[in-house]
Amino acid sequence: MSETTSSVQEDAGSSALQTAGPSLSRTLGPLMLWGLGVGYVISGMYFGWNLGLAEGGTAGLAIATAGAILLYITFTFSYTELACAIPKAGGVFDYATRGLNRDLGFLAGMAQLIEFLFAPPAIAVAIGAYFHIFFPAIPVNTIAIAAYLLFTGLNMYGVKAAAGFELIVTIFAVFELLLFSGITFPHFSWSNVAHNSFPNGWKGVWAAIPFAIWFFLGLEGVANVAEETKKPQRNILLGFGSALVTLILLCILVFLSSVGVAGWEAIVYPSPGAAASDSPLPLALARITGSGGWLYHLLITIGLMGLVASFHGIILAAGRVSMEFGRARSLPSFLGRVHPRRHTPVNALFVNMLVGIIALLSNRTGDIITISCMGALTLYVFSMITVLVLRRKEPGLARPFRVPLYPVFPLIALVTAFVCLVAVIVLNINLSVIYFSILGLSYIWFHFFVKRVSHE
C-alpha cells in the first residue's frame, strides 16, 4: 500500500472517529470569541508578569514584553490562517498532523496540552491568594481546589453557558483594569519607572521572557473552539484580531500604571526580604488607598474576575485539546467522548482537573508558569513551520484568511519563538528536564502503544 493511500485511510478513519456519536454544537459568534480570547489571557495582567521584574527590572521586562508583542502579532495572524483553513478543536495538533506528519503533530499537540494543563494551576493559586486576603483562615490551596471543582463543573454543563459566563466576567475584568489604571495614573512618576530599571543587564531580559509571554499566553485557545463557532472562517479572524488589540493596549496600560506608583520592587515584594508576591495590583493599590478601605476591597473583588476569566476559559480550551487527542486515539479514547445531552467533553475536563490539582499542590507558581511557557513556545514553533509547509504542500487548500506579508510574518514568529524557547531552556535547565521528560514519555506511549496498534 502506498504512503499516500495509507494517509488517506488514516484521515478517513480519524474523520469517522470524530463524527461518530454526539458532536460539539456551533453556538459561538464573534463577541463570544472576543470574550474567550481576552478571557483566556487577561489573568496575565493581574499576576505572574510581575515576577519578571525580579529578573529583569522595569527595562528588562519591558524589552522582553516588546519582543512578546512582536511575537504575538505575527503569530496570531499566521495562526489564524491555519484556524480558518482547518477549523478543528485540536488546534495545532490537527494542523501539524496534516501539514507535517503524525509524529510531529502529536508532539505539537502535547506541547499545547502542557501549556493548557499547567496554566490553570498557576491561576488557581492566584485566585486562592486573592481570596485569602478576605478569608485568611482558609488555606490558599483549599480555595484553589474549590475553584477547580466549580469551574470544571460549569464547563461540563454546556459550552454556551460557559462562554456566556466567560464574556460577562471578561467585561468585568477589563473594566477593573481600566479603573485600576484610572486610580493609579495620577500617582505615576517616570522616576519610579527609571529607578533600578536594569539590575541584571541583558541576562535579566532573557530571564524575564516567560513572564512577558505570560501577558499573552493562551490567546491561541480561540482556535480550539472552531468546531463550536458559527461561520468559523469569518468569526475566528474577528475574535482573534479584536482580542489581540485589546490585550496589547491593556498590557501597556497595566505595566506602566503599576510600576509608576512606587517602582518595580513595590509590586514584587510585599516587604523588604519577603518572597515575591502573586498579587501585584493589590500591592500597587495599597500604596494609594491603603489596605483597609472600601475602595481597595471593591477593586480587589472585581479584580478576581480577571483571574476567573482566564482560569475558566483555559479549562474550556484544554478540554477540547484533550478531547481531540482522545478522538484521534493518540491518548485513551474515553477522553474523546462527548456527553450526549450536554455536548461537552466531560471525561477530558475531569482528567484535566485532576492533573491541574496535582500541579497546584507543588506550590511553585513561577515554575508552573515557566513550564506552561515552554509548551506555548514549542507550539508556536511547530505551528509556524506548519504554515510554511502547508503553503507549499497544499497550495490549493481553501484559505478564507491569508496571513499578510507572507512569508515575513510566520518567519518572524518562528525565529522569535525559537530564540525565546532556547533562552528559557538554557536559563531553566531543571524545569526543561521536567518539560522534555513529559514530552518524551508521552511520545514513547504514542510510538509504541498508538502507532504500532494502528498499523497492526
Kinemage of the C-alpha trace (Angstrom):
@kinemage 1
@onewidth
@group {chain A} dominant
@subgroup {mainchain}
@vectorlist {calphas} color= white
{ca met a 1} P 0.000 0.000 0.000
{ca ser a 2} L 1.403 3.421 -0.931
{ca glu a 3} L 2.128 6.072 1.675
{ca thr a 4} L -0.467 8.366 0.095
{ca thr a 5} L -3.185 5.695 0.230
{ca ser a 6} L -2.315 4.892 3.822
{ca ser a 7} L -2.509 8.570 4.733
{ca val a 8} L -5.912 8.932 3.108
{ca gln a 9} L -7.203 5.896 5.012
{ca glu a 10} L -5.839 7.291 8.276
{ca asp a 11} L -7.571 10.613 7.627
{ca ala a 12} L -10.808 8.811 6.804
{ca gly a 13} L -10.549 6.740 9.957
{ca ser a 14} L -9.883 9.817 12.023
{ca ser a 15} L -12.864 11.559 10.447
{ca ala a 16} L -15.089 8.612 11.226
{ca leu a 17} L -13.979 8.655 14.824
{ca gln a 18} L -14.730 12.330 15.107
{ca thr a 19} L -18.187 12.176 13.587
{ca ala a 20} L -19.378 9.094 15.474
{ca gly a 21} L -21.597 9.715 18.454
{ca pro a 22} L -22.606 13.086 19.913
{ca ser a 23} L -20.805 16.105 18.463
{ca leu a 24} L -19.960 19.618 19.599
{ca ser a 25} L -22.609 22.234 18.779
{ca arg a 26} L -21.960 25.518 16.912
{ca thr a 27} L -23.161 28.345 19.152
{ca leu a 28} L -20.311 30.902 19.318
{ca gly a 29} L -20.202 34.227 17.448
{ca pro a 30} L -17.507 36.940 17.209
{ca leu a 31} L -18.422 38.640 20.511
{ca met a 32} L -18.198 35.330 22.385
{ca leu a 33} L -14.836 34.650 20.702
{ca trp a 34} L -13.551 38.072 21.768
{ca gly a 35} L -14.650 37.249 25.306
{ca leu a 36} L -12.877 33.898 25.181
{ca gly a 37} L -9.710 35.328 23.593
{ca val a 38} L -9.370 38.154 26.112
{ca gly a 39} L -10.609 35.952 28.928
{ca tyr a 40} L -8.026 33.205 28.302
{ca val a 41} L -5.244 35.754 28.701
{ca ile a 42} L -6.410 38.537 30.990
{ca ser a 43} L -5.241 36.924 34.229
{ca gly a 44} L -1.738 37.549 32.897
{ca met a 45} L -2.393 41.239 33.555
{ca tyr a 46} L -3.328 40.539 37.178
{ca phe a 47} L -0.441 38.356 38.347
{ca gly a 48} L 2.626 36.443 37.234
{ca trp a 49} L 4.075 39.104 34.943
{ca asn a 50} L 5.490 40.986 37.943
{ca leu a 51} L 7.833 38.054 38.663
{ca gly a 52} L 9.674 39.124 35.512
{ca leu a 53} L 10.514 42.415 37.228
{ca ala a 54} L 12.542 40.499 39.795
{ca glu a 55} L 14.543 39.016 36.918
{ca gly a 56} L 14.995 41.989 34.604
{ca gly a 57} L 13.749 45.122 36.335
{ca thr a 58} L 11.483 47.576 34.537
{ca ala a 59} L 13.672 47.933 31.441
{ca gly a 60} L 14.486 44.231 31.198
{ca leu a 61} L 10.845 43.167 31.378
{ca ala a 62} L 9.834 45.994 29.017
{ca ile a 63} L 12.293 44.776 26.365
{ca ala a 64} L 11.108 41.191 26.796
{ca thr a 65} L 7.485 42.360 26.568
{ca ala a 66} L 8.168 44.298 23.348
{ca gly a 67} L 9.537 41.059 21.894
{ca ala a 68} L 6.466 39.177 23.127
{ca ile a 69} L 4.145 41.716 21.449
{ca leu a 70} L 6.031 41.301 18.159
{ca leu a 71} L 5.785 37.524 18.522
{ca tyr a 72} L 2.050 37.553 19.195
{ca ile a 73} L 1.188 39.980 16.409
{ca thr a 74} L 2.995 37.901 13.787
{ca phe a 75} L 1.970 34.580 15.336
{ca thr a 76} L -1.722 35.429 15.703
{ca phe a 77} L -2.153 36.463 12.069
{ca ser a 78} L -0.301 33.331 10.919
{ca tyr a 79} L -2.196 31.005 13.266
{ca thr a 80} L -5.488 32.497 12.132
{ca glu a 81} L -4.733 31.268 8.614
{ca leu a 82} L -4.495 27.717 9.959
{ca ala a 83} L -7.560 28.053 12.182
{ca cys a 84} L -9.747 29.338 9.332
{ca ala a 85} L -8.491 26.734 6.842
{ca ile a 86} L -8.695 23.775 9.270
{ca pro a 87} L -11.366 24.630 11.887
{ca lys a 88} L -10.796 21.680 14.240
{ca ala a 89} L -10.934 21.546 18.050
{ca gly a 90} L -7.399 20.139 18.331
{ca gly a 91} L -5.731 23.320 17.111
{ca val a 92} L -2.051 22.767 16.342
{ca phe a 93} L -2.496 19.012 16.870
{ca asp a 94} L -4.705 18.892 13.780
{ca tyr a 95} L -2.737 21.488 11.799
{ca ala a 96} L 0.694 19.892 12.297
{ca thr a 97} L -0.632 16.376 11.729
{ca arg a 98} L -1.954 17.468 8.347
{ca gly a 99} L 0.956 19.694 7.355
{ca leu a 100} L 3.886 17.685 8.792
{ca asn a 101} L 3.163 14.121 9.959
{ca arg a 102} L 1.510 12.181 12.785
{ca asp a 103} L 4.626 12.145 14.963
{ca leu a 104} L 5.273 15.878 14.819
{ca gly a 105} L 1.548 16.542 15.073
{ca phe a 106} L 1.458 14.526 18.283
{ca leu a 107} L 4.427 16.424 19.762
{ca ala a 108} L 2.942 19.786 18.775
{ca gly a 109} L -0.379 18.802 20.311
{ca met a 110} L 1.287 17.601 23.515
{ca ala a 111} L 3.137 20.929 23.805
{ca gln a 112} L -0.224 22.686 23.540
{ca leu a 113} L -1.738 20.342 26.103
{ca ile a 114} L 1.135 21.004 28.534
{ca glu a 115} L 0.589 24.748 28.104
{ca phe a 116} L -3.133 24.453 28.805
{ca leu a 117} L -2.725 21.988 31.683
{ca phe a 118} L -0.049 23.979 33.542
{ca ala a 119} L -1.535 27.466 33.128
{ca pro a 120} L -4.762 26.849 35.158
{ca pro a 121} L -2.973 25.611 38.330
{ca ala a 122} L -0.906 28.819 38.439
{ca ile a 123} L -4.082 30.874 38.021
{ca ala a 124} L -5.907 28.797 40.637
{ca val a 125} L -3.187 29.577 43.177
{ca ala a 126} L -3.540 33.290 42.366
{ca ile a 127} L -7.322 33.028 42.875
{ca gly a 128} L -6.621 31.418 46.232
{ca ala a 129} L -4.158 34.197 47.126
{ca tyr a 130} L -6.709 36.913 46.252
{ca phe a 131} L -9.491 35.231 48.266
{ca his a 132} L -7.043 34.704 51.131
{ca ile a 133} L -6.899 38.478 51.512
{ca phe a 134} L -10.562 38.407 52.597
{ca phe a 135} L -10.629 34.996 54.294
{ca pro a 136} L -7.188 34.469 55.868
{ca ala a 137} L -8.428 31.445 57.825
{ca ile a 138} L -8.988 29.441 54.624
{ca pro a 139} L -5.777 27.987 53.082
{ca val a 140} L -4.880 29.164 49.579
{ca asn a 141} L -4.814 25.614 48.169
{ca thr a 142} L -8.278 24.844 49.558
{ca ile a 143} L -9.710 27.819 47.680
{ca ala a 144} L -7.772 26.845 44.542
{ca ile a 145} L -9.138 23.281 44.572
{ca ala a 146} L -12.679 24.568 45.170
{ca ala a 147} L -12.257 26.837 42.132
{ca tyr a 148} L -11.214 23.833 40.032
{ca leu a 149} L -14.305 21.888 41.068
{ca leu a 150} L -16.663 24.801 40.448
{ca phe a 151} L -15.419 25.879 37.028
{ca thr a 152} L -14.810 22.399 35.684
{ca gly a 153} L -18.427 21.703 36.572
{ca leu a 154} L -19.596 24.800 34.719
{ca asn a 155} L -17.629 23.730 31.632
{ca met a 156} L -19.227 20.298 31.816
{ca tyr a 157} L -22.673 21.887 31.917
{ca gly a 158} L -22.548 23.365 28.398
{ca val a 159} L -20.388 25.493 26.103
{ca lys a 160} L -22.993 28.218 25.579
{ca ala a 161} L -23.414 28.754 29.308
{ca ala a 162} L -19.631 28.550 29.799
{ca ala a 163} L -18.901 31.053 27.027
{ca gly a 164} L -21.678 33.385 28.205
{ca phe a 165} L -20.246 33.379 31.722
{ca glu a 166} L -16.779 33.942 30.258
{ca leu a 167} L -17.969 37.014 28.357
{ca ile a 168} L -19.540 38.558 31.476
{ca val a 169} L -16.506 38.063 33.727
{ca thr a 170} L -14.165 39.231 30.964
{ca ile a 171} L -16.062 42.514 30.612
{ca phe a 172} L -15.821 42.992 34.383
{ca ala a 173} L -12.103 42.181 34.279
{ca val a 174} L -11.408 44.708 31.512
{ca phe a 175} L -13.409 47.335 33.413
{ca glu a 176} L -11.378 46.625 36.551
{ca leu a 177} L -8.066 47.130 34.737
{ca leu a 178} L -9.292 50.426 33.301
{ca leu a 179} L -10.479 51.502 36.754
{ca phe a 180} L -7.174 50.435 38.314
{ca ser a 181} L -5.254 52.478 35.757
{ca gly a 182} L -7.524 55.474 36.320
{ca ile a 183} L -6.751 55.387 40.053
{ca thr a 184} L -3.006 54.776 39.756
{ca phe a 185} L -2.029 57.006 36.815
{ca pro a 186} L -2.476 60.283 38.788
{ca his a 187} L 0.299 58.920 41.046
{ca phe a 188} L 2.508 57.882 38.127
{ca ser a 189} L 6.116 59.087 38.038
{ca trp a 190} L 8.786 58.356 35.423
{ca ser a 191} L 11.377 58.414 38.203
{ca asn a 192} L 9.714 55.303 39.666
{ca val a 193} L 9.864 53.597 36.277
{ca ala a 194} L 13.537 54.522 35.824
{ca his a 195} L 14.678 53.537 39.327
{ca asn a 196} L 16.935 50.453 39.262
{ca ser a 197} L 15.399 49.629 35.882
{ca phe a 198} L 18.092 47.280 34.507
{ca pro a 199} L 19.517 45.454 37.572
{ca asn a 200} L 20.688 42.258 35.842
{ca gly a 201} L 21.578 43.582 32.396
{ca trp a 202} L 20.754 41.575 29.281
{ca lys a 203} L 20.692 38.313 31.194
{ca gly a 204} L 17.694 39.720 33.026
{ca val a 205} L 15.928 40.305 29.693
{ca trp a 206} L 16.270 36.622 28.774
{ca ala a 207} L 15.189 35.542 32.254
{ca ala a 208} L 12.087 37.759 32.026
{ca ile a 209} L 10.859 36.146 28.775
{ca pro a 210} L 8.451 33.590 30.343
{ca phe a 211} L 6.763 36.342 32.345
{ca ala a 212} L 6.495 38.645 29.327
{ca ile a 213} L 4.854 35.808 27.400
{ca trp a 214} L 2.516 35.268 30.368
{ca phe a 215} L 0.928 38.620 29.441
{ca phe a 216} L -0.498 36.931 26.310
{ca leu a 217} L -0.254 33.193 26.910
{ca gly a 218} L -3.372 31.258 25.912
{ca leu a 219} L -4.672 33.543 23.156
{ca glu a 220} L -4.316 30.714 20.639
{ca gly a 221} L -7.060 28.876 22.547
{ca val a 222} L -9.602 30.713 20.372
{ca ala a 223} L -8.764 28.216 17.623
{ca asn a 224} L -9.741 25.291 19.844
{ca val a 225} L -13.423 26.254 19.817
{ca ala a 226} L -13.535 26.398 15.992
{ca glu a 227} L -15.900 23.414 15.858
{ca glu a 228} L -18.291 25.279 18.157
{ca thr a 229} L -18.137 28.565 16.199
{ca lys a 230} L -20.757 29.789 13.750
{ca lys a 231} L -19.135 30.686 10.399
{ca pro a 232} L -15.650 29.896 11.767
{ca gln a 233} L -13.810 31.093 8.643
{ca arg a 234} L -15.097 34.633 9.316
{ca asn a 235} L -15.652 34.798 13.055
{ca ile a 236} L -12.326 33.315 14.161
{ca leu a 237} L -10.494 36.180 12.425
{ca leu a 238} L -12.731 38.746 14.123
{ca gly a 239} L -12.306 37.075 17.506
{ca phe a 240} L -8.516 36.718 17.265
{ca gly a 241} L -7.914 40.217 15.914
{ca ser a 242} L -10.115 42.143 18.332
{ca ala a 243} L -8.802 40.166 21.316
{ca leu a 244} L -5.163 40.820 20.363
{ca val a 245} L -5.675 44.594 20.050
{ca thr a 246} L -7.465 44.694 23.416
{ca leu a 247} L -4.714 42.719 25.148
{ca ile a 248} L -1.829 44.794 23.790
{ca leu a 249} L -3.467 48.016 24.998
{ca leu a 250} L -4.208 46.544 28.438
{ca cys a 251} L -0.669 45.157 28.757
{ca ile a 252} L 0.942 48.572 28.195
{ca leu a 253} L -1.579 50.299 30.456
{ca val a 254} L -1.179 47.884 33.379
{ca phe a 255} L 2.616 47.723 33.108
{ca leu a 256} L 3.102 51.484 33.302
{ca ser a 257} L 0.372 52.252 35.831
{ca ser a 258} L 1.600 49.551 38.247
{ca val a 259} L 5.319 50.289 38.143
{ca gly a 260} L 4.803 54.053 38.066
{ca val a 261} L 3.250 54.200 41.549
{ca ala a 262} L 6.323 53.317 43.622
{ca gly a 263} L 8.812 51.421 41.436
{ca trp a 264} L 9.005 47.769 40.464
{ca glu a 265} L 10.148 46.452 43.849
{ca ala a 266} L 6.895 47.673 45.417
{ca ile a 267} L 4.768 45.365 43.248
{ca val a 268} L 7.046 42.341 43.617
{ca tyr a 269} L 7.940 42.269 47.324
{ca pro a 270} L 5.271 42.982 49.984
{ca ser a 271} L 8.112 43.968 52.322
{ca pro a 272} L 11.914 44.020 52.074
{ca gly a 273} L 13.254 40.462 52.108
{ca ala a 274} L 9.817 38.876 51.635
{ca ala a 275} L 9.068 36.290 48.949
{ca ala a 276} L 7.788 37.532 45.606
{ca ser a 277} L 4.035 38.163 45.594
{ca asp a 278} L 1.396 36.759 43.229
{ca ser a 279} L -0.729 39.904 43.743
{ca pro a 280} L 0.992 42.938 42.144
{ca leu a 281} L -2.110 45.067 41.584
{ca pro a 282} L -3.228 44.954 45.249
{ca leu a 283} L 0.319 45.954 46.253
{ca ala a 284} L 0.174 48.985 43.953
{ca leu a 285} L -3.318 49.943 45.151
{ca ala a 286} L -2.327 49.648 48.800
{ca arg a 287} L 0.272 52.388 48.222
{ca ile a 288} L -2.572 54.746 47.286
{ca thr a 289} L -5.715 53.638 49.135
{ca gly a 290} L -4.235 51.630 51.997
{ca ser a 291} L -5.228 48.019 52.524
{ca gly a 292} L -8.294 48.570 54.691
{ca gly a 293} L -10.515 50.955 52.776
{ca trp a 294} L -13.707 50.147 50.876
{ca leu a 295} L -12.211 51.189 47.534
{ca tyr a 296} L -9.292 48.781 47.939
{ca his a 297} L -11.589 45.861 48.756
{ca leu a 298} L -14.016 46.750 45.958
{ca leu a 299} L -11.245 46.762 43.389
{ca ile a 300} L -9.764 43.509 44.669
{ca thr a 301} L -13.192 41.863 44.485
{ca ile a 302} L -13.691 42.979 40.883
{ca gly a 303} L -10.076 42.021 40.147
{ca leu a 304} L -10.877 38.409 40.908
{ca met a 305} L -12.933 38.452 37.706
{ca gly a 306} L -9.764 38.588 35.625
{ca leu a 307} L -8.348 35.501 37.269
{ca val a 308} L -11.668 33.692 36.998
{ca ala a 309} L -11.992 34.599 33.311
{ca ser a 310} L -8.627 33.069 32.380
{ca phe a 311} L -8.977 30.102 34.671
{ca his a 312} L -12.409 29.222 33.358
{ca gly a 313} L -11.507 29.932 29.723
{ca ile a 314} L -8.322 27.873 29.619
{ca ile a 315} L -10.126 24.973 31.278
{ca leu a 316} L -12.581 25.176 28.369
{ca ala a 317} L -9.813 25.185 25.730
{ca ala a 318} L -7.817 22.432 27.463
{ca gly a 319} L -10.873 20.190 27.464
{ca arg a 320} L -11.101 20.485 23.678
{ca val a 321} L -7.409 19.649 23.217
{ca ser a 322} L -7.636 16.536 25.401
{ca met a 323} L -10.859 15.550 23.671
{ca glu a 324} L -9.223 15.765 20.242
{ca phe a 325} L -6.366 13.523 21.417
{ca gly a 326} L -8.960 11.022 22.603
{ca arg a 327} L -10.950 11.169 19.354
{ca ala a 328} L -7.777 10.509 17.364
{ca arg a 329} L -6.873 7.711 19.858
{ca ser a 330} L -3.497 9.320 20.480
{ca leu a 331} L -4.481 9.255 24.168
{ca pro a 332} L -7.033 6.867 25.725
{ca ser a 333} L -10.208 7.028 23.643
{ca phe a 334} L -12.527 7.683 26.610
{ca leu a 335} L -11.147 11.259 26.636
{ca gly a 336} L -12.767 11.820 23.240
{ca arg a 337} L -16.320 11.098 24.345
{ca val a 338} L -18.842 13.929 24.235
{ca his a 339} L -21.737 13.940 26.701
{ca pro a 340} L -24.910 13.022 24.740
{ca arg a 341} L -27.051 15.694 26.423
{ca arg a 342} L -24.593 18.460 27.345
{ca his a 343} L -22.443 18.126 24.203
{ca thr a 344} L -19.300 18.780 26.243
{ca pro a 345} L -16.119 16.675 26.693
{ca val a 346} L -16.818 15.739 30.305
{ca asn a 347} L -14.195 12.978 30.585
{ca ala a 348} L -11.416 15.205 29.233
{ca leu a 349} L -12.427 18.038 31.561
{ca phe a 350} L -12.427 15.739 34.602
{ca val a 351} L -8.983 14.244 33.886
{ca asn a 352} L -7.535 17.703 33.194
{ca met a 353} L -8.843 18.855 36.570
{ca leu a 354} L -7.079 16.011 38.383
{ca val a 355} L -3.763 16.804 36.667
{ca gly a 356} L -4.157 20.508 37.477
{ca ile a 357} L -4.845 19.886 41.160
{ca ile a 358} L -1.718 17.729 41.433
{ca ala a 359} L 0.340 20.528 39.815
{ca leu a 360} L -1.011 23.310 42.047
{ca leu a 361} L -0.183 21.313 45.180
{ca ser a 362} L 3.501 21.782 44.281
{ca asn a 363} L 3.138 25.430 45.404
{ca arg a 364} L 5.642 26.623 42.768
{ca thr a 365} L 3.762 29.231 40.736
{ca gly a 366} L 6.811 30.620 38.921
{ca asp a 367} L 7.947 27.151 37.844
{ca ile a 368} L 4.463 26.215 36.648
{ca ile a 369} L 4.306 29.414 34.574
{ca thr a 370} L 7.712 28.654 33.038
{ca ile a 371} L 6.737 25.088 32.037
{ca ser a 372} L 3.490 26.398 30.552
{ca cys a 373} L 5.508 28.956 28.543
{ca met a 374} L 7.795 26.206 27.245
{ca gly a 375} L 4.738 24.396 25.934
{ca ala a 376} L 3.420 27.574 24.323
{ca leu a 377} L 6.717 28.416 22.615
{ca thr a 378} L 7.047 24.860 21.287
{ca leu a 379} L 3.504 25.151 19.922
{ca tyr a 380} L 4.393 28.437 18.214
{ca val a 381} L 7.469 26.935 16.549
{ca phe a 382} L 5.562 23.897 15.221
{ca ser a 383} L 2.594 25.939 14.032
{ca met a 384} L 4.724 28.455 12.111
{ca ile a 385} L 6.596 25.618 10.388
{ca thr a 386} L 3.192 24.160 9.514
{ca val a 387} L 2.045 27.439 7.929
{ca leu a 388} L 5.128 27.455 5.691
{ca val a 389} L 4.914 23.759 4.789
{ca leu a 390} L 1.178 23.791 4.021
{ca arg a 391} L 1.579 26.744 1.651
{ca arg a 392} L 3.989 24.604 -0.371
{ca lys a 393} L 2.354 21.213 0.182
{ca glu a 394} L -1.297 22.235 -0.320
{ca pro a 395} L -1.370 25.468 -2.340
{ca gly a 396} L -4.997 24.768 -3.311
{ca leu a 397} L -6.246 24.461 0.276
{ca ala a 398} L -9.149 26.847 0.849
{ca arg a 399} L -7.770 29.689 2.972
{ca pro a 400} L -10.564 32.144 3.819
{ca phe a 401} L -7.899 34.264 5.548
{ca arg a 402} L -4.292 34.559 4.403
{ca val a 403} L -1.602 35.941 6.672
{ca pro a 404} L -0.428 39.369 5.438
{ca leu a 405} L 3.171 39.873 4.297
{ca tyr a 406} L 3.694 36.131 3.796
{ca pro a 407} L 6.268 34.666 4.457
{ca val a 408} L 7.593 37.538 6.597
{ca phe a 409} L 5.056 37.218 9.440
{ca pro a 410} L 5.365 33.445 10.021
{ca leu a 411} L 9.173 33.653 9.711
{ca ile a 412} L 9.384 36.458 12.290
{ca ala a 413} L 7.122 34.489 14.640
{ca leu a 414} L 9.131 31.297 14.054
{ca val a 415} L 12.523 32.886 14.731
{ca thr a 416} L 11.279 34.888 17.727
{ca ala a 417} L 9.577 31.864 19.307
{ca phe a 418} L 12.621 29.647 18.725
{ca val a 419} L 15.058 32.174 20.240
{ca cys a 420} L 12.762 32.657 23.249
{ca leu a 421} L 12.423 28.882 23.715
{ca val a 422} L 16.197 28.393 23.663
{ca ala a 423} L 16.637 31.216 26.184
{ca val a 424} L 14.025 29.802 28.548
{ca ile a 425} L 15.558 26.307 28.322
{ca val a 426} L 19.114 27.498 28.964
{ca leu a 427} L 18.091 29.564 31.982
{ca asn a 428} L 15.824 26.846 33.451
{ca ile a 429} L 17.677 23.558 32.987
{ca asn a 430} L 15.886 21.665 35.760
{ca leu a 431} L 12.449 22.720 34.553
{ca ser a 432} L 13.483 21.898 30.992
{ca val a 433} L 14.285 18.354 32.083
{ca ile a 434} L 10.762 18.051 33.529
{ca tyr a 435} L 9.183 19.521 30.393
{ca phe a 436} L 11.080 17.359 27.907
{ca ser a 437} L 10.566 14.291 30.096
{ca ile a 438} L 6.798 14.793 29.802
{ca leu a 439} L 7.127 15.192 26.027
{ca gly a 440} L 9.465 12.197 25.758
{ca leu a 441} L 7.379 9.828 27.865
{ca ser a 442} L 4.194 10.812 26.052
{ca tyr a 443} L 5.892 10.229 22.694
{ca ile a 444} L 7.060 6.761 23.826
{ca trp a 445} L 3.417 5.996 24.646
{ca phe a 446} L 2.358 7.275 21.236
{ca his a 447} L 5.046 5.422 19.282
{ca phe a 448} L 4.763 2.024 20.959
{ca phe a 449} L 1.103 1.864 22.037
{ca val a 450} L -0.715 4.026 19.480
{ca lys a 451} L 1.123 3.849 16.162
{ca arg a 452} L 2.029 0.179 16.497
{ca val a 453} L -1.578 -0.811 17.311
{ca ser a 454} L -2.962 1.305 14.438
{ca his a 455} L -0.606 -0.388 11.941
{ca glu a 456} L -1.350 -3.940 13.077
